[in-house]
Amino acid sequence: MKRDTLTAGEARRIALTAQGFGVGRPERPVTKRDLTRLVERLGVVQIDSVNVVSRTHYLPAFSRLGAYDRALLEEIAWAKKRPLFEYWAHEASLLPLASQPLFRWRMEDAHDGVGVWKGVARFLRERRDFVDRVLGEIAERGPMSASDLELGHKGQGGWWGWSEAKRALECLFWTGELTTATRRGTFERVYGLPGKVLPRAIVETPTPARDEAQRQLLMTAAQAMGVATERDVRDYFRMGVAETRSRLEELVEAQALMPVKVKGWRETAYLDPAARRPRRIEAEALLSPFDNLIWFRERTERMFGVRIRLEIYTPAEKRTHGYYVLPFLEGDALTARVDLKADRKAGVLLVQASHAEPWASDETPKKLARELWRMAGWLGLSDVQVARRGDLAAALEDAVSSGPASGP
């Protein structure tokens, strides 16, 4: 089979368009339908509890759609009637409800301790009687959080410090015997029976065969990325090596995906035949470190020439760029990165450090300043302050000082 060849720039623009950066932000108010369509387009949005700027699941929509009411995302994620559900997909994730049957093979594997944390597998194996007791409590009493349950020993935090009830609940979440009923203001997960929480139409949807479910998940990943290597699509939903290779061969044979060569990429890539191929990308966006576009660091470096590392768990004195660093997407390039913190008490978005990539231009600090002011307004903060740390700090401070009206 003769393989199409793409330049690195073409591949990058295809990927950005597939990820929702190929069109401008809407000028009208963002709706719940807009947010639902975005999650359907991405296939999955990672959840993380770190709240130094905003919890990460709120950020991808801001990056692509602009300022929106975060309560709308909470409604589609955790209200009684909602189009999303939670499960382990990339990591802990929000996903379209329609994809729930596609993960049942993973839930079945979890029963056998396959594909789960070692602690989960051990607890399921050694404490199944207790796990069943917790399941019975929720079946009898309705949705509950770990703090609601007065069973087993209390914990001190973390998996090994979790209470036994929390461990049991997480085991049942992995196996699909429980799902998220809602989340409370503290971000505490409330667990419920799928049959009582999810729509009947989803619960009664026949379970697809494992290979068919995996093909659909890989196709969703490939469409969300536009063009991707085997490792890229495998990472999107954290699939196994052998199953990914087999399913990709089947998708290529069915002409659902097209093998292509991308200049500068060592591995064969797979192109969604329906992917748009724009000549130019006009984007200005701050990206969560857990954003779908950049969460697979190997792909990010290959596509953008930028090495990104999460330094949250690195001692402060050893960090290169900062604690919670958001790269800045300018056009089709990552041109800068900023270490941000929302000081909610003071009403300030703090830029604790700012660094430019070698290809940043004189326009970069101006565009970045505009986006920082947009983010501050979205977060309900009244000011942006730039600390003098990093090679972009002086220019960014000057640009930010012009205020929120410094650009369109």
C-alpha positions in Angstrom: 0.0 0.0 0.0 1.4 3.3 -1.1 1.5 5.7 1.9 0.6 9.3 1.8 3.3 11.7 3.1 2.6 14.6 5.3 4.9 17.4 6.4 5.4 17.9 10.1 3.4 21.2 9.8 0.5 19.5 8.0 0.3 16.8 10.7 0.4 19.4 13.4 -2.4 21.4 11.9 -4.5 18.3 11.3 -4.0 17.4 14.9 -4.9 20.8 16.2 -8.1 20.9 14.1 -9.1 17.5 15.2 -8.7 18.7 18.8 -11.0 21.7 18.3 -8.5 24.5 17.6 -9.3 24.9 14.0 -12.2 27.3 14.5 -12.5 30.5 16.5 -14.2 30.7 19.9 -17.9 31.4 19.7 -19.0 35.0 20.2 -22.3 34.0 21.8 -22.5 32.5 25.3 -21.3 28.9 25.6 -24.1 26.4 26.1 -24.4 22.9 27.7 -24.7 21.5 24.2 -21.4 23.2 23.2 -19.7 21.6 26.1 -21.3 18.2 25.4 -20.2 18.3 21.7 -16.7 19.2 22.8 -16.4 16.2 25.1 -17.9 14.0 22.3 -15.3 15.4 19.9 -12.4 14.7 22.3 -13.8 11.4 23.4 -12.5 11.9 27.0 -11.5 14.7 29.4 -9.2 13.9 32.2 -10.2 14.7 35.8 -7.7 15.8 38.4 -8.2 17.4 41.8 -5.3 19.9 41.7 -7.0 23.3 42.1 -4.0 25.7 42.0 -5.5 27.4 38.9 -8.7 25.4 38.2 -9.3 21.7 38.3 -8.1 20.4 34.9 -11.5 19.2 33.6 -12.7 22.8 33.4 -9.7 24.0 31.4 -10.0 22.2 28.0 -13.3 23.8 27.3 -11.9 27.3 28.2 -8.9 26.7 25.9 -11.2 25.9 23.0 -14.4 27.8 23.6 -13.3 30.7 25.8 -15.0 31.9 29.0 -18.0 29.8 30.0 -20.1 29.2 33.1 -18.3 26.3 34.9 -21.6 25.3 36.5 -22.7 24.2 33.0 -19.9 21.6 33.0 -20.9 20.4 36.4 -24.5 20.0 35.2 -23.5 17.8 32.2 -21.1 15.8 34.3 -22.8 15.4 37.7 -26.5 16.5 37.6 -29.2 13.9 37.8 -29.8 13.9 34.1 -26.5 14.3 32.3 -24.8 13.2 29.0 -21.4 12.3 30.7 -20.2 9.6 33.0 -16.9 8.9 34.9 -14.6 6.0 34.5 -10.9 5.1 34.1 -10.3 5.8 30.5 -7.1 7.8 30.1 -6.9 8.4 33.8 -9.9 9.2 35.9 -12.0 10.8 33.2 -15.3 12.2 32.0 -16.7 10.5 28.9 -19.8 10.6 26.7 -22.5 8.3 28.1 -22.7 6.5 24.8 -19.2 5.1 25.3 -20.0 3.4 28.6 -20.7 0.0 26.9 -17.3 0.2 25.2 -15.5 0.0 28.6 -17.4 -3.1 29.9 -14.5 -5.4 28.8 -12.2 -3.3 31.0 -14.7 -3.6 33.9 -14.8 -7.3 33.4 -11.0 -7.4 33.4 -10.9 -5.4 36.7 -12.9 -8.2 38.4 -9.9 -10.4 37.8 -7.5 -7.8 38.9 -6.3 -7.1 35.3 -5.5 -3.6 34.2 -6.0 -2.1 37.7 -3.7 -0.8 40.4 -2.0 -3.6 42.4 -3.7 -2.4 45.5 -7.1 -2.7 43.9 -6.3 -6.2 42.6 -5.1 -7.3 46.0 -8.1 -5.8 47.9 -10.6 -7.4 45.5 -8.8 -10.8 45.9 -8.4 -10.7 49.7 -11.4 -8.7 50.9 -14.2 -9.6 48.5 -16.6 -10.3 51.3 -16.1 -6.7 52.6 -16.4 -5.3 49.1 -19.7 -7.1 48.7 -20.9 -5.8 52.0 -20.2 -2.2 50.9 -22.0 -2.9 47.6 -25.0 -4.2 49.6 -25.0 -1.0 51.7 -25.3 1.2 48.6 -27.9 -1.1 47.0 -30.0 -0.8 50.2 -29.5 2.8 51.2 -28.8 4.6 47.8 -25.8 6.7 46.6 -23.2 7.3 49.3 -19.7 8.7 49.6 -16.8 7.0 51.5 -17.4 9.4 54.4 -21.0 8.3 54.6 -20.1 4.7 55.2 -19.3 3.6 58.7 -17.7 0.3 57.8 -14.1 -1.0 58.3 -11.1 0.8 59.5 -10.5 4.5 58.9 -7.5 5.7 56.8 -5.0 8.5 56.7 -5.1 9.5 53.0 -3.7 8.1 49.8 -4.5 4.5 48.6 -2.7 2.8 51.4 -4.1 5.4 53.9 -7.6 5.3 52.5 -10.3 3.9 54.8 -11.3 0.3 53.9 -14.7 1.6 52.8 -13.0 4.0 50.3 -10.9 1.1 49.0 -13.9 -1.0 48.5 -15.8 1.8 46.7 -12.9 2.4 44.4 -12.6 -1.4 43.6 -16.3 -1.4 42.8 -15.9 1.7 40.6 -13.1 -0.1 38.6 -15.3 -3.2 38.1 -18.3 -1.1 37.0 -20.5 -2.3 39.8 -20.7 1.3 41.0 -20.5 4.5 39.2 -20.4 8.2 40.1 -23.8 9.4 41.1 -22.6 13.0 41.7 -19.8 15.0 43.3 -20.1 17.2 46.3 -18.8 20.7 46.7 -15.5 19.4 48.1 -15.1 17.3 44.9 -16.0 14.2 47.0 -17.3 11.4 44.8 -20.7 9.9 45.6 -21.1 6.4 44.4 -24.3 4.7 43.1 -25.5 1.6 41.3 -25.3 2.0 37.5 -28.8 0.7 37.1 -30.1 3.6 39.3 -27.7 6.3 38.1 -27.3 5.8 34.4 -30.2 6.1 31.8 -32.0 2.9 31.2 -31.1 3.1 27.5 -27.4 2.9 28.4 -27.8 0.2 31.0 -29.8 -2.0 28.6 -27.5 -1.4 25.6 -26.0 -4.8 24.7 -22.4 -5.2 25.6 -20.3 -5.2 22.4 -17.6 -7.9 21.8 -14.2 -7.0 23.2 -12.6 -6.5 19.8 -15.4 -4.4 18.4 -15.4 -2.2 21.5 -11.6 -1.8 21.2 -11.9 -0.9 17.5 -14.4 1.8 18.4 -12.3 3.3 21.1 -9.2 3.3 18.9 -11.2 4.9 16.1 -12.4 7.6 18.6 -8.8 8.2 19.6 -7.6 8.5 16.0 -10.4 10.9 15.1 -9.7 13.0 18.2 -6.1 13.3 17.2 -6.5 13.5 13.4 -3.1 11.8 12.7 -1.3 9.6 15.3 1.2 6.8 15.7 0.3 3.5 17.3 1.7 4.7 20.6 -0.4 7.8 20.4 -3.7 6.0 19.9 -2.8 3.4 22.4 -2.1 6.0 25.1 -5.4 7.9 24.5 -7.5 5.2 26.3 -4.5 3.4 27.8 -4.9 0.3 25.7 -2.6 -2.7 25.6 0.2 -3.2 23.0 -1.0 -6.4 21.4 -4.7 -5.5 21.3 -3.9 -2.1 19.8 -1.8 -3.5 17.0 -4.4 -6.1 16.1 -7.3 -3.6 16.1 -5.3 -1.1 14.1 -4.5 -3.7 11.4 -8.3 -4.4 11.2 -9.1 -0.7 11.0 -6.6 -0.2 8.2 -7.9 -3.3 6.3 -11.4 -1.8 6.6 -10.0 1.5 5.3 -11.3 3.3 8.4 -7.7 4.5 8.9 -5.0 5.3 6.4 -1.3 4.6 7.1 0.8 7.7 6.4 4.4 8.9 6.7 5.0 12.1 8.5 8.3 13.8 7.8 10.5 13.7 11.0 8.4 11.0 12.6 10.1 7.7 13.0 7.0 5.6 13.3 4.1 5.0 10.8 1.2 7.3 11.5 -2.5 6.6 11.0 -4.7 9.3 9.5 -8.4 9.7 9.9 -9.5 9.9 6.2 -12.2 12.5 7.2 -9.7 14.7 9.0 -9.6 18.3 7.8 -6.2 19.6 6.5 -6.1 23.4 7.2 -3.4 25.6 5.8 -3.3 27.8 8.8 -4.3 27.7 12.5 -5.3 30.9 14.4 -5.2 30.0 18.1 -4.4 31.6 21.4 -4.9 29.2 24.2 -3.4 28.3 27.6 -3.4 24.5 28.0 -3.8 22.5 31.1 -0.8 20.2 31.6 -3.4 17.4 31.4 -5.0 18.7 28.2 -5.7 16.0 25.5 -3.4 17.8 23.1 -0.3 17.5 25.2 -0.9 14.8 27.8 1.2 12.3 26.0 4.6 14.0 26.4 6.3 11.9 23.6 3.8 13.1 21.1 4.0 16.7 22.3 7.7 16.7 21.8 7.5 15.1 18.4 4.8 17.5 17.2 5.8 20.8 18.8 9.5 20.4 19.6 8.8 21.1 23.2 9.8 18.9 26.1 7.1 19.2 28.8 7.4 17.6 32.2 4.9 17.8 35.1 6.9 19.1 38.1 4.3 19.0 40.8 6.1 16.2 42.5 9.5 17.7 41.9 11.1 19.5 44.9 10.7 23.3 44.5 14.4 23.9 44.2 14.8 21.4 41.4 11.9 22.6 39.2 12.8 24.1 35.8 9.6 25.9 34.9 7.4 25.7 38.0 4.7 23.8 39.9 1.6 24.1 37.7 2.8 25.1 34.2 0.5 25.8 31.3 2.0 25.9 27.8 0.7 28.7 25.5 -0.5 27.7 22.1 0.0 30.5 19.6 -1.1 29.7 16.1 0.1 26.1 15.5 3.1 26.4 17.9 3.7 26.2 21.6 5.6 29.5 22.1 5.7 30.0 25.9 4.8 28.4 29.2 3.7 30.0 32.5 3.6 28.8 36.1 0.2 30.0 37.3 -1.6 30.2 40.6 -5.1 31.6 41.3 -4.9 33.6 44.5 -8.7 33.7 45.1 -8.5 35.5 48.4 -6.6 38.4 46.8 -8.5 38.2 43.5 -5.2 37.8 41.5 -4.0 35.4 38.8 -0.3 35.1 39.7 2.2 34.3 36.9 4.9 32.9 39.1 7.3 32.2 36.2 7.2 32.7 32.5 9.5 31.2 29.8 9.6 31.7 26.1 10.4 29.0 23.5 13.2 29.8 21.0 10.7 30.6 18.2 8.6 33.0 20.3 8.2 36.4 18.6 7.8 40.0 19.9 4.0 39.4 19.6 4.1 36.4 22.0 4.0 38.3 25.3 1.2 40.5 24.0 -1.0 37.6 22.9 -0.2 35.7 26.1 -1.1 38.7 28.2 -4.5 38.9 26.5 -5.1 35.2 27.3 -4.0 35.7 30.9 -6.5 38.5 31.3 -9.2 36.3 29.7 -8.5 33.5 32.1 -8.5 35.8 35.1 -11.9 37.2 34.1 -13.2 33.6 33.6 -11.9 32.6 37.0 -13.5 35.7 38.7 -10.2 37.3 39.4 -9.7 41.1 39.0 -5.9 41.3 38.4 -3.0 39.6 36.8 0.5 39.9 38.4 3.8 38.8 36.8 6.7 37.7 39.0 10.2 38.5 37.7 11.1 34.9 37.1 11.9 33.4 33.7 13.2 34.9 30.4 9.8 36.1 29.3 8.9 37.8 32.6 10.0 41.4 31.8 8.2 41.5 28.4 5.1 39.8 29.8 4.9 42.2 32.7 4.9 45.1 30.3 2.2 43.5 28.2 0.1 42.6 31.2 0.3 46.2 32.6 -1.7 47.5 29.7 -4.7 45.8 31.2 -7.5 43.5 29.9 -8.3 45.9 27.0 -4.8 45.5 25.5 -6.1 43.3 22.6 -9.3 42.1 20.9 
